[in-house]
Amino acid sequence: MGFLWYSRFLSHHPYIVLILIFVLSSISLIVPLSVKRFPDFSDPQLGFEARGTILSQRLIAWRNLIDSASSKKYFIDNPLEFYYYLQEINLKVLAQMMPLFFVKYGNVTNVKNL
């Protein structure tokens, strides 16, 4: 008996119900489109990450390889570059240690006795 008024209103005024549904549907469609921007689909990989799949493992491995292959990292494509880098580090360390060495031992001519 509670819905008797709805059926009576629907049978006597169907156009009002249709107009009301149309207005509410239009508002529900227009408001989200006008408030928020559309997403940019120019780069299809942006925001895409396949977690836990073979594809994601390959992408992670590829990124790690690219990161490691840059200069002064663990993996390099030119061994001479790494050799020169190690020489540069050794020279810096020696330059820092030499003043301490001379302060501690003085001017030493025979290093084997140390």
C-alpha positions as CSV (number, residue, x, y, z in Angstrom):
1,M,0.0,0.0,0.0
2,G,3.0,2.3,0.5
3,F,3.8,2.6,-3.3
4,L,0.2,3.2,-4.3
5,W,0.9,7.0,-4.7
6,Y,3.9,6.3,-7.0
7,S,1.9,4.2,-9.4
8,R,-1.0,6.7,-9.4
9,F,1.4,9.6,-10.0
10,L,3.2,7.7,-12.8
11,S,0.0,6.8,-14.6
12,H,-1.4,10.3,-14.4
13,H,1.8,12.3,-15.0
14,P,4.3,10.2,-17.1
15,Y,5.9,13.2,-18.8
16,I,6.9,14.8,-15.5
17,V,8.6,11.6,-14.5
18,L,10.4,11.3,-17.9
19,I,11.5,15.0,-17.8
20,L,12.7,14.6,-14.2
21,I,14.8,11.5,-15.2
22,F,16.2,13.2,-18.2
23,V,17.2,16.3,-16.2
24,L,18.9,14.2,-13.5
25,S,20.7,12.1,-16.1
26,S,21.9,15.2,-17.9
27,I,23.2,16.8,-14.7
28,S,24.9,13.6,-13.8
29,L,26.6,13.5,-17.2
30,I,27.5,17.2,-17.5
31,V,28.9,17.9,-14.0
32,P,31.8,15.3,-14.1
33,L,32.7,16.4,-17.6
34,S,32.9,20.0,-16.7
35,V,34.6,19.7,-13.4
36,K,37.4,17.3,-14.2
37,R,39.9,17.3,-17.1
38,F,40.0,14.4,-19.6
39,P,43.0,12.1,-19.2
40,D,45.8,12.4,-21.7
41,F,46.2,9.3,-23.7
42,S,49.1,10.5,-25.9
43,D,51.6,8.2,-24.1
44,P,49.9,4.8,-23.7
45,Q,52.5,3.5,-21.2
46,L,52.0,6.4,-18.8
47,G,50.2,5.0,-15.7
48,F,50.4,1.4,-17.0
49,E,52.2,-1.0,-14.8
50,A,51.6,-4.7,-15.1
51,R,52.4,-5.9,-11.6
52,G,53.4,-9.5,-10.9
53,T,53.6,-10.5,-14.6
54,I,56.4,-11.5,-16.9
55,L,56.1,-8.2,-18.6
56,S,56.7,-6.3,-15.4
57,Q,59.7,-8.4,-14.6
58,R,61.2,-7.6,-18.0
59,L,60.4,-3.9,-17.7
60,I,62.1,-3.8,-14.3
61,A,65.1,-5.7,-15.5
62,W,65.4,-3.4,-18.5
63,R,65.2,-0.3,-16.3
64,N,67.9,-1.7,-14.0
65,L,70.1,-2.5,-16.9
66,I,69.8,1.0,-18.3
67,D,70.5,2.5,-14.9
68,S,73.5,0.3,-14.3
69,A,75.0,1.0,-17.7
70,S,75.3,4.7,-17.2
71,S,78.7,6.1,-16.4
72,K,80.3,5.5,-13.0
73,K,77.9,2.6,-12.2
74,Y,78.5,-1.1,-11.8
75,F,77.8,-2.3,-15.3
76,I,79.6,-0.5,-18.1
77,D,80.1,-1.3,-21.7
78,N,83.6,0.1,-21.9
79,P,86.1,-1.5,-19.3
80,L,88.6,1.2,-19.9
81,E,86.1,3.8,-18.7
82,F,85.8,1.9,-15.4
83,Y,89.6,1.5,-15.1
84,Y,90.1,5.2,-15.5
85,Y,87.4,5.8,-13.0
86,L,89.1,3.6,-10.4
87,Q,92.4,5.4,-11.1
88,E,90.7,8.7,-10.5
89,I,89.3,7.4,-7.2
90,N,92.7,6.1,-6.1
91,L,94.4,9.4,-6.9
92,K,91.8,11.2,-4.8
93,V,92.2,8.9,-1.9
94,L,96.0,9.1,-2.1
95,A,95.9,12.9,-2.3
96,Q,93.8,12.9,0.9
97,M,96.1,10.4,2.7
98,M,99.5,11.9,1.8
99,P,99.4,14.8,4.2
100,L,98.4,12.5,7.0
101,F,101.3,10.1,6.1
102,F,103.9,12.9,6.2
103,V,102.6,14.2,9.5
104,K,102.8,10.8,11.1
105,Y,106.1,9.5,9.6
106,G,107.9,12.6,8.4
107,N,109.9,12.5,5.2
108,V,110.5,8.8,4.7
109,T,112.9,7.6,2.1
110,N,112.6,3.9,2.5
111,V,109.0,2.8,2.6
112,K,109.8,-0.9,3.1
113,N,110.8,-0.4,6.7
114,L,107.3,0.8,7.6
